[in-house]
Amino acid sequence: MGLHRYPGVTPFTKQQSRIFYGRDKDIDKVLTLIQVEKKVLLYSKSGLGKTSLLEAGVLPKLPETYTTISIRLFAYKKGAETPLERVINALKTVVDDLDTRNDTIIDQIVGDNENDKTLWYYFKKAQLLAQKPGADEPEKIFTLVFDQFEELFSFPKKDIDDFKSQLYELTELKLPDRIAALIAGARQNNRELFSRDTIGLLHKKIEIKTIFAIRSDRLSLLNNLSDKLPDIQSTFYELLPLTYDQARQAIINPAMDKDPGFETPPFEFQKNAIDKIIHELSDGGTEYIETTQLQIVCHRIEEIAAEKHTGDTVKIEVDDLPEFKNIFLNFYFDSINRLQEENRDKAKRLIEDELIRNHQRISLDQEICKEYLDEKELRNLVDAHLLRAERNTFGRFSYEVSHDTLVEPILESQKKYIDELDRIRLENERQEELRQQREEAVKKKLELAKTKKRLRQTYSLLGLALLALIVAVAASIYAVNQKDRALLSTYISNSQGQLAKDPTKSLRLAEHAYRFAKEKNFSNEEATQQLIKVFYSGYGFYQESSPDFPDFRKGNQEYLPSTGTSFYQEMVAVSEVIFNTIPKDFYLPNVSDLYVDEPNQRAIYVVSSVALGYSKIYFISPGYDGYFQVDESRIFLTGFSDYTGYIQDIEISSDGKYTLLGSANGKTGLIDNEAYRDAWGGNRNIFKDLAILKSGDEFPVSYLSFLDDNRLIGIASYGSEYVNGIRKDKERIVYYYKTMQLPYLLIPGSEMESETITSDGLYELSPKEEGEDAAAWFRSKKLVSIKTGEILAEFPDSKGFELAAISSPDGMYLASYRGLFNAQNELIITFNLDIIDNPGITLSFSEDSKYLKISYLTGVHRIFPLDPEFILNRINDPDLMGKIYQLSEADKERFRIVN
């Protein structure tokens, strides 16, 4: 049987590398990383093609000196191979004689001691077997490729510990201590065995490369390996969904390949057919394209092309394309039919009645899903790419339909099912009516006799009924309790799933989860941590939308309106010199803004370029001998990278304090200019971004502006719609935000008591005792008080002039320079501290574990409230946070929330 041009739901293989199109840039970047780094972490969302990228794109292009050992991990099952056994067995498939030859020097040293036959032993033996006597060949590089690496953490703790310890030994040590001890002992007994060459071979480093492919939602699990593999996350590459150009390559090129080994002859796509495919799969140009969905569609079109083949080259027109909902409907039925027959209807009820609400996908905890299907059947649907499984904070899985394109065909299936049920119901009702008429006459004759018998039985049954009632009530309470716990898990899971799509909705779901857990007297630890994580996620939550706000239009203002002063003209000239040093893009514009402070004789210039990969801020001031001093810092903001993050507009506030950057992916960065001015070492700074604001859709920011004396931000976004298959701009949407500090309490500290008050004037920080040394002032601020005098938090002594990892007094959290972690080592807050070697940073928890303080030698303090009640009071105070919208009634129904 020949090869398919489009593999459908299965990943591309090495044999299909010639038709693996659209990922050239990703392949080149990953290849480069592998060749220059020892460890490479490849991550992406589920279904974007990590396996295909490696198997069909990257691995076939590695140099011949690379010996690839592919290890695909699967979820733990009792009695199955351990992760170590999978690595060893995979190595045996690529190294001849690894099992049969026992005459190498390492075999003579280890002997029959199975405990010493570790990964290092097997790879050292493979290295020795690869040595060709007299041959001058380059050293073989063993390349370990771990696919589905997240499944490692489904194994028992002992298996995980053994794996990471032996992988550390293999990748980091030339000669493990116990092997060195064995060699020393063996030399005592047989010195002739150990020549200088032999000793050299034993000490020769095993060349190892490791590639870890993992789903992005499981990245936090890697913290469990940090004690042995601290650099596992140092070099990473994120695989993104297909862009429209990449999707076109993946559609067009495989069809044109003339290799006779394919099942179908070559065919071509007309442009209107390609546009239609991309339009449908991108939901009208509003989403990126998932690889799996594209392959399902193209696989069906390949079948259509084969049916049309008559000898001439087949051209696929728009009219040849099947109904997309029929493609996915067939895919849906095929996936369901993979289950046991008795489970198929249960699966449809789960998907159609529970996982889709109000024409939208929702996520449900596995405990609710198991009311319909067992874990094995749920896993079958995940393997078929019909469902997606995400691990939630309860350590269980939540399930959801894998893609929005499946919603409509699934709902059509549901409608057919409901119509059939109605027909059956009507027929049953008619039959029931006839049956009741026949039985009525018989019942009347028997009723008198039954009445007398029931009276005799009543008293004896009363006792049994009472007991049964008690048992039933207890069972009902237990069932409701379990249902509520599953609902709590679902609320938290849905909050996690909404964070990247709609952070405000994610915040409200986390709030509801916390209140729900509190109402039901459940442990609210997981809900609290999710609330904290969303609150400090970096989105700011300052969105306001009101008809009272004025509309704004930027107009066609000149690049730099002149004031006529010589200093202003000098600053313009300096900025133009700087601008000419910035790499120019051949298809994207450079964006910049200049602020001139004439009274103080200084200026700020901000410029961005995709060719740079980031934005820069320049501080210009007069220097010596008529020259100007220019200090620069790089601006790195989360979500502002590559094409989707390039800057569309830059605006500096009229007072020069803040800079706005609007990007192509709908995000707006608000930075504090002074924080960048005072940063040590150019691009190092304490507070990177004041906020990352996300507009209501993913369309590019068209322009932005400061409003209302710099207290509000106006953001206009491009919209678009498809008209007859052609994307056209539609009316722009304007968003407004308040300019405020992030949710933590930012307290600028100094020796002056008046300078230890938050910028909102509500809180102050003071030393616990008078007479503290001024040089240690930043460490000695112990009390956070409300301006009324009430003590909010009391901090014990800080940990000194170092970035020590510290635990909260209640043991729930661990803080280090990287961030705040929970007891399961999952990252809750990312600190993004750039000055990690600065001894002036200290960490300290309050005595009640409700607050975390970070202090800097510069006299600045960040205090993170971890108390959920404090957070909820803050987000529901419109004077502080602006209007944060509540969940709508449709949202509540979609996410199974009951008022």
C-alpha positions in Angstrom: 0.0 0.0 0.0 1.4 3.4 -1.0 1.8 6.5 1.2 -0.9 9.1 1.7 0.0 12.6 0.8 -1.8 13.8 3.9 -1.7 11.5 7.0 -4.9 12.7 8.7 -4.8 12.4 12.5 -1.6 10.4 12.6 1.8 12.2 12.9 4.1 12.4 9.9 6.9 9.8 9.8 10.4 9.8 8.5 9.2 8.2 5.3 6.9 11.2 4.8 9.6 13.9 5.3 9.6 14.9 1.7 5.9 16.0 1.9 6.3 17.7 5.3 5.8 21.3 4.3 5.3 24.6 6.1 7.7 24.2 9.0 11.1 25.1 7.3 11.8 27.9 9.8 11.0 25.7 12.8 13.1 22.9 11.4 16.1 25.1 10.9 15.9 26.7 14.3 15.5 23.4 16.2 18.3 21.8 14.2 20.6 24.7 15.1 19.7 24.4 18.8 20.3 20.7 18.8 23.8 21.1 17.2 24.9 23.9 19.6 23.2 22.9 22.9 23.3 19.7 25.0 19.6 19.8 26.0 16.7 21.3 23.9 13.1 21.6 25.2 10.5 21.6 22.5 7.0 22.6 23.7 3.6 23.5 22.2 -0.1 23.1 22.8 -1.5 19.6 22.0 -2.2 18.8 18.4 0.3 21.3 16.8 2.7 18.7 15.5 5.7 18.3 17.8 6.0 14.6 16.8 5.8 15.4 13.1 8.3 18.2 13.4 10.8 15.9 15.0 10.2 12.7 13.0 9.7 14.1 9.5 11.4 17.5 9.8 14.3 17.6 12.2 15.7 14.1 12.8 16.1 13.2 9.1 18.3 16.3 8.6 20.7 15.6 11.5 24.3 14.9 10.3 25.4 11.2 10.0 27.4 11.5 13.2 24.2 11.8 15.2 22.8 8.4 16.3 19.1 9.1 17.0 17.3 7.1 19.8 13.6 7.9 19.7 11.7 7.3 22.9 7.9 7.8 22.9 6.6 7.8 26.4 3.1 6.6 27.3 1.0 7.0 30.4 1.9 4.6 33.3 0.3 1.2 33.3 1.1 -1.4 35.9 3.6 -4.0 34.5 4.6 -1.8 31.5 8.1 -0.7 30.8 9.6 1.9 33.1 11.0 5.1 31.4 14.6 3.7 31.9 13.6 0.4 30.3 12.2 2.2 27.3 15.4 4.2 26.8 17.6 1.0 27.1 15.3 -1.0 24.8 15.3 1.9 22.2 19.1 2.0 22.4 19.3 -1.8 21.7 17.3 -1.2 18.4 20.0 1.1 17.0 23.2 -0.5 18.4 24.2 -4.0 17.1 25.4 -6.6 19.6 24.5 -4.5 22.6 22.8 -7.6 24.1 24.9 -10.4 22.7 28.5 -9.2 23.2 29.8 -9.3 26.8 33.5 -8.9 26.2 34.0 -5.2 26.3 36.1 -3.6 29.1 33.0 -2.2 30.8 31.4 -5.7 30.9 34.5 -7.1 32.5 34.4 -4.4 35.1 30.7 -4.6 35.9 30.3 -8.3 35.5 26.9 -9.7 36.5 25.9 -7.0 38.9 22.6 -5.8 37.5 22.5 -2.8 39.8 25.5 -1.3 38.0 23.9 -1.7 34.5 22.6 1.8 34.4 22.0 4.2 31.4 25.7 5.2 31.7 26.8 1.5 31.4 24.7 0.8 28.3 25.7 4.0 26.5 29.4 3.5 27.4 29.1 0.0 26.0 27.5 1.4 22.9 30.3 3.9 22.6 32.9 1.2 22.9 31.2 -1.0 20.3 31.2 1.9 17.9 35.0 2.2 18.1 36.4 0.7 14.9 40.0 -0.4 15.2 42.3 1.8 13.1 39.4 3.8 11.8 39.6 7.6 11.9 36.0 8.4 12.2 34.3 11.3 14.0 32.8 10.5 17.4 29.2 9.3 17.4 26.8 11.6 19.1 23.9 9.8 20.8 20.7 11.9 20.4 18.0 11.0 22.9 14.6 12.2 21.6 11.8 12.0 24.3 8.3 12.4 22.8 5.3 12.9 25.0 7.7 13.7 27.8 4.8 14.8 30.1 3.8 11.1 30.5 7.0 10.6 32.6 5.2 12.2 35.5 2.4 9.6 35.4 4.8 7.0 36.7 5.4 6.3 40.4 7.9 8.6 42.2 10.5 5.9 42.3 10.6 5.4 38.6 10.8 9.2 38.1 13.7 9.5 40.6 15.6 6.6 39.0 15.1 8.2 35.6 16.4 11.7 36.5 19.3 10.4 38.5 20.5 8.1 35.8 19.9 10.7 33.0 22.0 13.2 35.1 24.8 10.6 35.4 24.7 9.9 31.7 24.7 13.5 30.5 26.8 15.2 33.1 29.5 12.8 34.3 32.5 11.3 32.5 32.9 8.5 35.0 30.4 7.9 37.9 31.9 7.4 41.3 30.8 3.8 41.7 32.3 2.8 38.3 35.5 4.5 39.3 35.5 2.4 42.5 34.9 -0.8 40.5 37.8 0.1 38.2 40.0 0.7 41.1 39.1 -2.7 42.5 39.5 -4.5 39.2 43.0 -3.0 38.7 44.1 -4.6 42.0 43.1 -8.0 40.6 44.0 -7.7 36.9 46.4 -4.8 36.1 47.1 -6.1 32.6 43.5 -5.5 31.7 43.9 -1.7 32.2 46.3 -0.2 29.6 46.7 3.5 29.1 44.4 3.3 26.1 41.8 1.3 28.0 41.8 3.9 30.8 41.4 6.6 28.2 38.4 5.0 26.7 36.7 4.6 30.1 37.3 8.3 30.9 36.2 9.4 27.4 33.1 11.6 27.6 30.0 10.0 26.1 28.6 12.6 23.6 24.9 12.9 24.4 22.3 15.3 23.1 18.8 15.3 24.7 15.6 16.6 23.1 12.4 16.8 25.3 9.1 17.3 23.5 6.3 18.3 26.0 2.9 19.9 25.9 3.0 23.5 27.1 0.3 23.0 29.7 2.6 20.5 31.5 5.8 22.6 31.6 5.5 23.1 35.3 6.0 19.4 35.8 9.6 19.9 34.8 10.3 21.6 38.1 10.3 18.0 39.6 13.5 17.4 37.7 15.3 20.6 38.6 17.4 19.0 41.4 19.2 16.7 38.9 18.6 18.5 35.6 18.6 22.2 36.5 19.2 23.2 32.9 16.4 21.3 31.3 14.5 24.5 30.6 17.5 26.6 29.7 17.2 26.1 26.0 13.7 25.9 24.6 11.7 26.3 21.4 7.9 26.9 21.3 6.1 25.4 18.3 3.2 27.7 17.3 0.1 27.0 15.2 0.5 27.3 11.4 0.4 30.7 10.0 -1.7 31.1 6.8 1.4 31.1 4.6 2.6 27.9 6.3 -0.8 26.3 5.9 -0.8 27.1 2.1 2.5 25.3 1.7 1.2 22.3 3.7 -1.9 22.2 1.4 -0.3 22.8 -2.0 3.0 21.1 -2.1 2.2 17.5 -1.1 -0.5 17.4 -3.8 1.9 18.3 -6.5 4.6 15.7 -5.6 5.0 13.3 -8.6 6.6 10.4 -6.7 4.9 7.2 -7.9 5.0 5.8 -4.3 1.8 7.7 -3.3 -1.6 6.0 -3.4 -3.0 8.9 -5.4 -1.7 10.7 -8.6 -0.7 14.3 -8.4 -3.3 17.0 -8.3 -3.6 20.8 -8.0 -5.6 23.3 -5.9 -7.2 26.3 -7.4 -6.5 29.5 -5.4 -10.2 30.0 -4.5 -10.2 26.4 -3.0 -7.1 27.1 -0.9 -8.7 30.4 0.3 -11.8 28.5 1.3 -9.9 25.9 3.2 -7.9 28.5 5.2 -11.1 30.6 5.8 -13.0 27.6 7.2 -10.1 26.3 9.4 -9.2 29.7 10.8 -12.9 30.5 11.7 -13.0 33.4 9.2 -9.5 34.5 9.8 -9.9 34.9 13.6 -7.7 31.9 14.7 -4.5 30.2 13.7 -4.7 26.8 12.0 -4.1 23.6 14.0 -2.1 21.0 12.1 -4.3 18.0 13.0 -7.5 19.8 11.7 -5.7 20.7 8.4 -4.5 17.1 7.8 -8.0 15.7 8.4 -9.5 18.0 5.8 -6.7 17.5 3.2 -6.8 13.7 3.7 -10.5 13.8 2.7 -9.7 16.0 -0.3 -7.0 13.6 -1.4 -9.7 10.9 -1.6 -11.9 13.2 -3.7 -9.0 13.9 -6.1 -8.5 10.1 -6.5 -12.2 9.7 -7.4 -11.9 12.5 -10.0 -8.8 11.1 -11.7 -9.3 10.3 -15.3 -5.8 10.6 -16.7 -5.4 14.4 -16.8 -4.2 16.4 -13.9 -7.0 16.9 -11.4 -7.7 20.5 -10.3 -9.6 20.9 -7.0 -12.1 23.8 -7.3 -14.2 25.3 -4.6 -17.2 23.2 -5.8 -15.1 20.0 -5.3 -14.6 20.7 -1.7 -16.8 18.7 0.6 -18.9 20.3 3.3 -16.5 20.9 6.1 -19.0 19.9 8.7 -19.4 16.6 6.9 -15.6 16.0 7.1 -15.6 16.5 10.8 -18.9 14.7 11.2 -17.4 11.6 9.6 -14.3 12.1 11.7 -16.5 12.3 14.8 -18.4 9.1 13.9 -15.1 7.3 13.1 -13.7 8.3 16.5 -16.8 7.2 18.3 -16.8 3.9 16.4 -13.3 3.1 17.8 -15.1 2.4 21.1 -16.8 -0.7 22.3 -20.3 -0.8 20.9 -22.0 -0.6 24.3 -20.1 2.6 25.0 -20.7 4.6 21.8 -24.0 6.1 22.9 -22.6 7.0 26.3 -19.7 8.8 24.6 -22.1 10.8 22.4 -24.1 11.8 25.4 -21.0 13.0 27.2 -19.8 15.0 24.2 -23.1 16.3 22.9 -24.9 17.0 26.2 -22.0 17.9 28.6 -18.9 19.0 26.7 -20.7 21.5 24.5 -22.9 24.2 26.0 -24.4 27.1 24.2 -22.5 26.1 21.0 -19.2 26.4 22.9 -16.7 23.8 24.2 -16.3 23.5 27.9 -13.9 21.5 30.0 -15.1 18.9 32.6 -13.2 17.1 35.3 -12.6 13.4 34.8 -14.8 12.5 37.8 -17.8 13.9 35.9 -16.7 12.4 32.6 -16.4 9.0 34.3 -20.1 9.0 34.9 -20.3 8.2 31.1 -17.0 6.5 30.1 -14.2 4.8 32.0 -10.6 6.1 31.8 -9.6 3.6 29.0 -12.4 4.8 26.7 -11.7 8.4 27.4 -8.0 7.8 26.5 -9.1 6.2 23.2 -11.0 9.4 22.3 -7.9 11.5 23.2 -5.7 9.2 21.0 -8.2 9.8 18.2 -7.8 13.6 18.6 -11.5 13.9 19.3 -11.0 15.0 22.9 -8.1 16.8 24.5 -7.0 16.0 28.1 -5.4 18.6 30.3 -4.1 17.9 33.8 -5.9 20.1 36.4 -4.7 21.4 39.7 -6.3 18.5 41.5 -3.8 16.1 39.8 -6.6 14.7 37.7 -7.5 15.3 34.0 -10.1 17.6 32.5 -11.5 16.7 29.1 -12.8 19.0 26.3 -13.6 18.7 22.6 -10.3 19.1 20.7 -11.3 22.0 18.4 -14.1 24.5 17.6 -14.5 23.1 14.1 -16.0 20.0 15.6 -18.8 21.8 17.5 -21.2 22.3 14.6 -21.1 18.7 13.2 -21.4 17.3 16.7 -24.5 19.5 17.3 -25.9 18.2 14.1 -25.4 14.7 15.3 -27.2 15.6 18.5 -30.1 17.0 16.6 -30.5 13.8 14.6 -30.4 11.9 17.9 -33.0 14.1 19.5 -35.3 13.8 16.4 -35.0 10.0 16.6 -35.7 10.0 20.3 -38.8 12.1 19.6 -40.0 9.6 17.0 -39.4 6.7 19.4 -41.0 8.5 22.2 -44.2 9.2 20.2 -44.4 5.6 19.1 -43.8 4.4 22.7 -46.5 6.7 24.0 -49.0 5.3 21.5 -48.1 1.7 22.4 -48.2 2.6 26.1 -51.7 4.1 25.7 -52.9 0.8 24.1 -51.3 -1.3 26.8 -52.8 0.8 29.6 -56.3 0.4 28.1 -55.8 -3.4 28.0 -54.5 -3.6 31.5 -57.0 -1.3 33.1 -59.8 -3.9 33.1 -57.5 -6.5 34.7 -56.3 -4.1 37.3 -59.8 -3.3 38.6 -60.4 -6.9 39.3 -57.2 -7.4 41.2 -57.2 -4.1 43.1 -59.6 -5.2 45.9 -57.5 -8.3 46.7 -54.2 -6.4 46.6 -55.5 -3.8 49.0 -56.1 -6.3 51.8 -52.7 -7.8 51.2 -50.9 -4.4 51.2 -52.5 -3.6 54.6 -50.9 -6.6 56.2 -47.5 -5.9 54.7 -47.5 -2.2 55.5 -46.5 -2.4 59.2 -43.7 -4.9 58.5 -42.3 -2.7 55.7 -42.3 0.5 57.7 -39.2 -0.4 59.6 -37.3 -1.5 56.6 -38.4 1.6 54.7 -37.1 3.8 57.4 -33.7 2.1 57.4 -33.5 2.3 53.6 -34.4 6.0 53.8 -31.5 6.7 56.1 -29.1 4.8 53.9 -30.4 6.6 50.8 -30.0 10.0 52.4 -26.5 9.2 53.4 -25.7 8.0 49.9 -27.3 11.0 48.4 -25.3 13.4 50.6 -22.1 11.5 49.6 -23.0 11.6 45.9 -23.7 15.4 46.1 -20.5 15.9 47.9 -18.5 14.1 45.2 -20.4 15.9 42.5 -19.5 19.2 44.2 -15.9 18.3 44.4 -15.8 17.4 40.7 -17.6 20.7 39.9 -14.9 22.6 41.9 -12.2 20.9 39.9 -14.0 21.8 36.7 -14.3 25.5 37.8 -10.5 25.6 38.4 -9.8 23.8 35.2 -12.0 26.1 33.2 -10.2 29.1 34.8 -6.9 27.7 33.7 -8.2 27.1 30.2 -9.5 30.7 29.9 -6.4 32.5 31.1 -4.8 32.9 27.6 -8.2 33.4 25.8 -10.0 35.8 28.3 -8.0 36.6 31.4 -10.9 38.5 33.0 -13.2 35.5 32.6 -10.5 33.4 34.0 -10.3 35.7 37.0 -14.0 35.5 37.7 -14.0 31.7 37.3 -11.2 31.5 39.9 -13.1 33.8 42.2 -16.2 31.6 41.9 -14.1 28.4 42.6 -12.7 30.0 45.7 -16.2 31.1 47.0 -17.7 27.7 46.0 -15.0 25.8 48.0 -15.5 28.1 51.0 -19.3 27.7 50.8 -19.1 23.9 50.6 -16.4 23.7 53.4 -13.9 22.1 51.0 -10.2 22.8 51.1 -9.8 26.0 49.1 -6.0 25.6 48.6 -6.2 24.8 44.9 -8.8 27.5 44.2 -6.7 30.1 46.2 -3.6 29.3 44.2 -5.5 29.6 40.9 -6.9 32.9 42.0 -3.4 34.2 42.9 -2.0 32.9 39.6 -4.6 34.7 37.5 -4.4 37.8 39.6 -0.6 38.1 39.1 -0.7 36.8 35.5 0.4 40.2 34.1 -2.9 41.2 32.3 -3.6 44.0 34.7 -7.4 43.8 34.8 -7.9 47.5 34.3 -10.3 47.3 31.4 -13.1 49.8 31.4 -15.6 50.5 28.8 -18.1 53.2 29.2 -20.2 55.4 26.9 -19.1 58.4 29.0 -15.5 58.0 27.7 -14.7 60.3 24.7 -13.9 58.6 21.4 -10.5 59.4 20.0 -8.9 59.5 16.6 -5.2 60.0 16.2 -5.4 61.9 13.0 -2.6 62.5 10.5 -0.2 64.3 12.8 3.4 65.0 11.7 6.2 62.7 12.8 7.7 65.3 15.2 5.9 68.7 15.4 8.6 71.4 15.8 8.6 73.8 18.7 11.2 75.9 17.1 13.7 75.7 19.9 17.3 74.7 19.2 17.3 72.1 21.9 14.2 70.5 20.5 15.8 70.4 17.0 18.9 68.9 18.5 16.9 66.1 20.1 15.1 65.5 16.8 18.5 65.2 15.1 19.8 62.8 17.7 16.7 60.6 17.5 17.1 60.5 13.7 20.8 59.3 14.1 19.6 56.6 16.5 16.8 55.6 14.1 19.3 55.1 11.3 21.2 52.6 13.4 18.1 50.4 13.8 17.9 47.4 11.4 15.2 48.0 8.8 12.5 45.5 8.0 11.7 44.7 4.3 8.0 44.3 4.9 7.3 45.8 8.4 7.5 49.5 9.4 9.8 50.8 12.1 7.8 52.6 14.9 9.1 55.3 17.3 8.1 58.2 19.5 10.1 61.1 21.0 9.5 63.0 24.2 11.5 66.2 24.8 11.7 67.7 28.3 13.0 71.2 27.4 13.0 72.7 31.0 15.3 69.9 32.2 17.2 69.5 29.0 16.7 65.8 28.4 14.7 63.5 26.1 13.4 60.0 25.8 13.3 58.1 22.5 11.5 54.7 22.0 11.9 52.7 18.8 10.9 49.2 17.8 11.8 46.9 14.9 11.0 43.3 14.2 14.5 42.9 12.8 15.7 43.7 16.4 13.3 41.3 18.0 12.5 43.8 20.8 12.0 47.5 21.5 14.6 50.0 22.8 14.3 53.0 25.0 17.0 55.7 24.8 17.6 58.4 27.5 19.3 61.5 26.0 20.9 64.2 28.0 23.7 66.8 27.5 27.2 65.5 28.1 30.7 67.0 28.0 32.1 69.3 25.3 28.9 69.7 23.5 28.2 66.0 23.0 25.1 64.2 24.1 25.0 61.3 26.5 22.7 58.4 25.3 21.8 55.6 27.7 19.8 52.7 26.2 17.8 49.7 27.6 16.1 46.9 25.9 12.4 46.3 26.5 11.4 42.7 26.7 7.7 42.1 27.3 5.8 38.8 27.6 3.9 38.1 24.3 5.9 40.7 22.2 8.1 38.5 20.0 8.4 37.5 16.3 5.7 38.5 13.8 2.7 38.3 16.1 4.3 40.5 18.6 5.8 43.3 16.5 4.9 46.8 17.5 2.3 48.7 15.5 2.3 51.9 17.5 4.3 53.6 20.3 3.1 56.5 22.4 5.0 58.3 25.3 2.8 60.1 27.9 2.8 63.9 27.9 4.7 63.9 31.2 7.3 61.4 29.9 6.6 58.9 32.7 5.1 56.0 30.7 5.4 54.4 27.3 2.7 52.5 25.5 3.5 49.8 22.9 0.7 48.3 20.8 1.4 45.0 19.1 0.1 42.9 16.2 -1.3 40.2 18.5 -3.7 42.5 20.3 -1.6 43.2 23.4 -0.6 46.6 24.8 2.5 47.0 27.0 2.6 49.9 29.5 6.1 50.5 30.9 7.5 52.8 33.5 10.2 54.8 31.8 12.0 55.7 35.1 12.4 52.0 35.9 14.4 51.6 32.7 16.4 54.8 33.2 17.6 53.6 36.7 18.3 50.1 35.5 21.8 48.8 36.0 23.7 47.4 33.0 21.5 48.7 30.2 18.7 46.2 29.8 18.6 45.1 33.4 15.7 46.5 35.5 13.7 45.7 38.5 10.2 46.3 37.2 9.9 45.3 33.5 6.4 46.1 32.5 3.7 48.0 34.5 1.0 45.9 32.8 0.3 43.8 29.8 -3.2 44.7 28.6 -5.2 42.4 26.3 -7.9 43.7 24.1 -11.2 41.8 23.6 -10.0 40.1 20.4 -6.7 39.1 18.8 -6.8 41.7 16.0 -3.7 44.0 15.7 -3.6 47.3 17.7 -4.0 50.0 15.1 -3.1 52.9 17.3 -3.2 54.0 21.0 -3.1 57.2 23.0 -2.9 58.5 26.6 -6.2 60.3 27.6 -7.6 62.3 30.5 -4.2 63.8 31.7 -2.5 60.4 31.2 -4.9 58.6 33.6 -6.6 56.6 30.9 -5.3 54.7 27.9 -7.2 54.5 24.6 -6.5 51.5 22.4 -8.0 51.1 18.9 -7.9 47.7 17.2 -8.3 46.6 13.6 -11.2 44.2 13.0 -11.9 42.3 9.9 -14.5 40.1 8.2 -14.7 37.9 5.2 -16.8 39.0 2.3 -17.1 36.4 -0.5 -13.9 34.7 0.8 -11.9 38.0 0.9 -10.8 39.5 4.2 -11.7 43.2 4.6 -11.2 45.7 7.4 -14.2 46.5 9.5 -14.9 49.4 11.9 -12.2 49.7 14.6 -13.0 49.0 18.3 -11.8 51.3 21.0 -10.7 50.1 24.5 -9.9 52.2 27.5 -7.8 51.2 30.5 -6.7 53.0 33.7 -3.0 53.6 34.3 -2.4 52.0 37.7 0.2 50.0 39.5 0.1 46.2 39.3 -2.0 44.3 41.9 1.0 44.0 44.3 1.8 46.8 46.7 4.6 48.8 45.3 6.3 50.8 48.0 9.2 53.1 47.2 11.3 53.0 50.4 14.0 55.3 51.7 15.2 56.8 55.0 12.4 59.3 54.8 9.1 58.1 56.3 7.1 60.1 53.8 8.6 58.0 51.0 7.4 54.6 52.4 3.8 55.0 51.2 2.2 53.2 48.3 1.5 55.2 45.2 -2.3 54.9 45.9 -1.7 56.4 49.4 -3.5 53.5 51.1 -0.6 51.6 52.8 2.7 52.4 54.4 5.8 50.4 55.3 7.7 51.1 58.5 10.5 49.5 60.5 9.6 47.4 63.5 12.1 49.2 65.7 13.6 52.7 65.6 17.3 53.4 65.0 17.8 50.9 62.2 21.0 51.3 60.2 20.3 53.3 57.1 22.3 50.9 54.8 20.1 48.0 56.0 16.9 50.0 55.8 15.6 48.0 52.9 15.8 44.8 55.0 14.4 46.2 58.2 11.0 47.4 57.0 8.8 45.0 58.9 5.2 46.3 59.2 2.7 47.1 56.4 -0.1 49.2 57.8 -3.3 50.7 56.5 -3.1 54.5 56.7 -5.6 54.3 59.6 -2.9 52.6 61.6 -4.2 49.0 61.5 -1.3 46.5 60.9 -1.9 44.5 57.7 1.2 42.3 57.7 4.2 41.7 59.9 7.4 40.3 58.4 10.1 38.6 60.4 13.8 39.1 59.7 14.6 38.8 56.0 17.0 36.2 54.7 20.0 38.4 54.2 21.8 39.8 51.2 21.1 36.8 49.0 18.4 35.2 46.8 17.7 32.3 49.1 14.8 30.0 48.5 12.5 30.3 51.4 9.3 28.5 52.6 6.2 30.2 53.9 5.5 29.6 57.6 2.5 27.4 56.8 4.5 25.3 54.3 2.1 26.1 51.4 4.6 28.1 49.3 8.2 28.3 48.3 9.7 31.6 47.0 13.0 32.0 45.1 14.3 34.4 42.5 12.3 32.6 39.8 8.9 33.0 41.4 6.4 31.7 43.9 5.8 27.9 43.9 3.2 25.8 45.7 4.0 22.7 47.7 3.7 20.6 44.5 6.5 22.8 42.9 4.1 24.4 40.4 4.9 28.0 39.5 2.2 30.3 40.8 3.8 33.8 40.2 6.7 34.6 37.9 8.9 37.3 39.3 11.0 38.0 36.3 13.8 39.4 38.4 16.6 40.4 36.0 19.2 41.2 38.7 19.4 37.8 40.1 23.0 38.3 41.2 22.3 41.5 43.1 22.8 40.8 46.9 20.4 43.6 47.6 17.4 41.5 46.9 15.8 39.7 49.9 12.7 37.6 50.2 10.4 37.3 53.3 7.0 35.9 54.1 4.7 37.6 56.6 4.2 35.6 59.8 0.7 34.6 58.8 1.9 33.5 55.3 -0.6 35.9 53.7 2.0 38.3 52.2 5.4 38.0 50.4 7.9 40.8 50.4 10.7 41.4 47.9 13.2 44.1 48.9 15.8 45.8 46.7 18.9 47.7 47.7 17.6 50.6 45.7 15.0 51.0 48.4 12.0 49.6 46.5 9.7 46.9 47.9 7.1 44.7 46.2 4.6 43.1 48.5 2.5 40.3 47.0 -0.8 39.8 48.9 -1.5 36.0 48.9 -4.7 36.4 51.0 -7.7 35.5 48.7 -10.0 37.8 50.7 -7.6 40.8 50.1 -7.4 39.9 46.4 -11.2 39.7 46.1 -11.7 43.0 47.9 -9.2 44.6 45.6 -10.6 43.3 42.3 -14.1 44.3 43.3 -13.1 47.9 44.2 -13.8 49.9 41.0 -11.9 52.9 42.4 -8.7 50.8 42.5 -9.1 48.4 39.6 -11.7 49.8 37.3 -14.7 48.0 36.2 -13.9 44.3 35.9 -16.9 42.6 34.2 -18.8 39.8 35.9 -19.6 36.4 34.2 -22.7 36.7 32.0 -25.7 34.4 32.3 -24.5 32.6 29.2 -21.0 32.1 30.8 -22.6 30.7 33.9 -24.6 28.2 31.9 -21.6 27.3 29.8 -19.3 26.7 32.8 -22.0 24.9 34.9 -22.2 27.7 37.5 -25.5 27.8 39.5 -26.4 31.0 41.3 
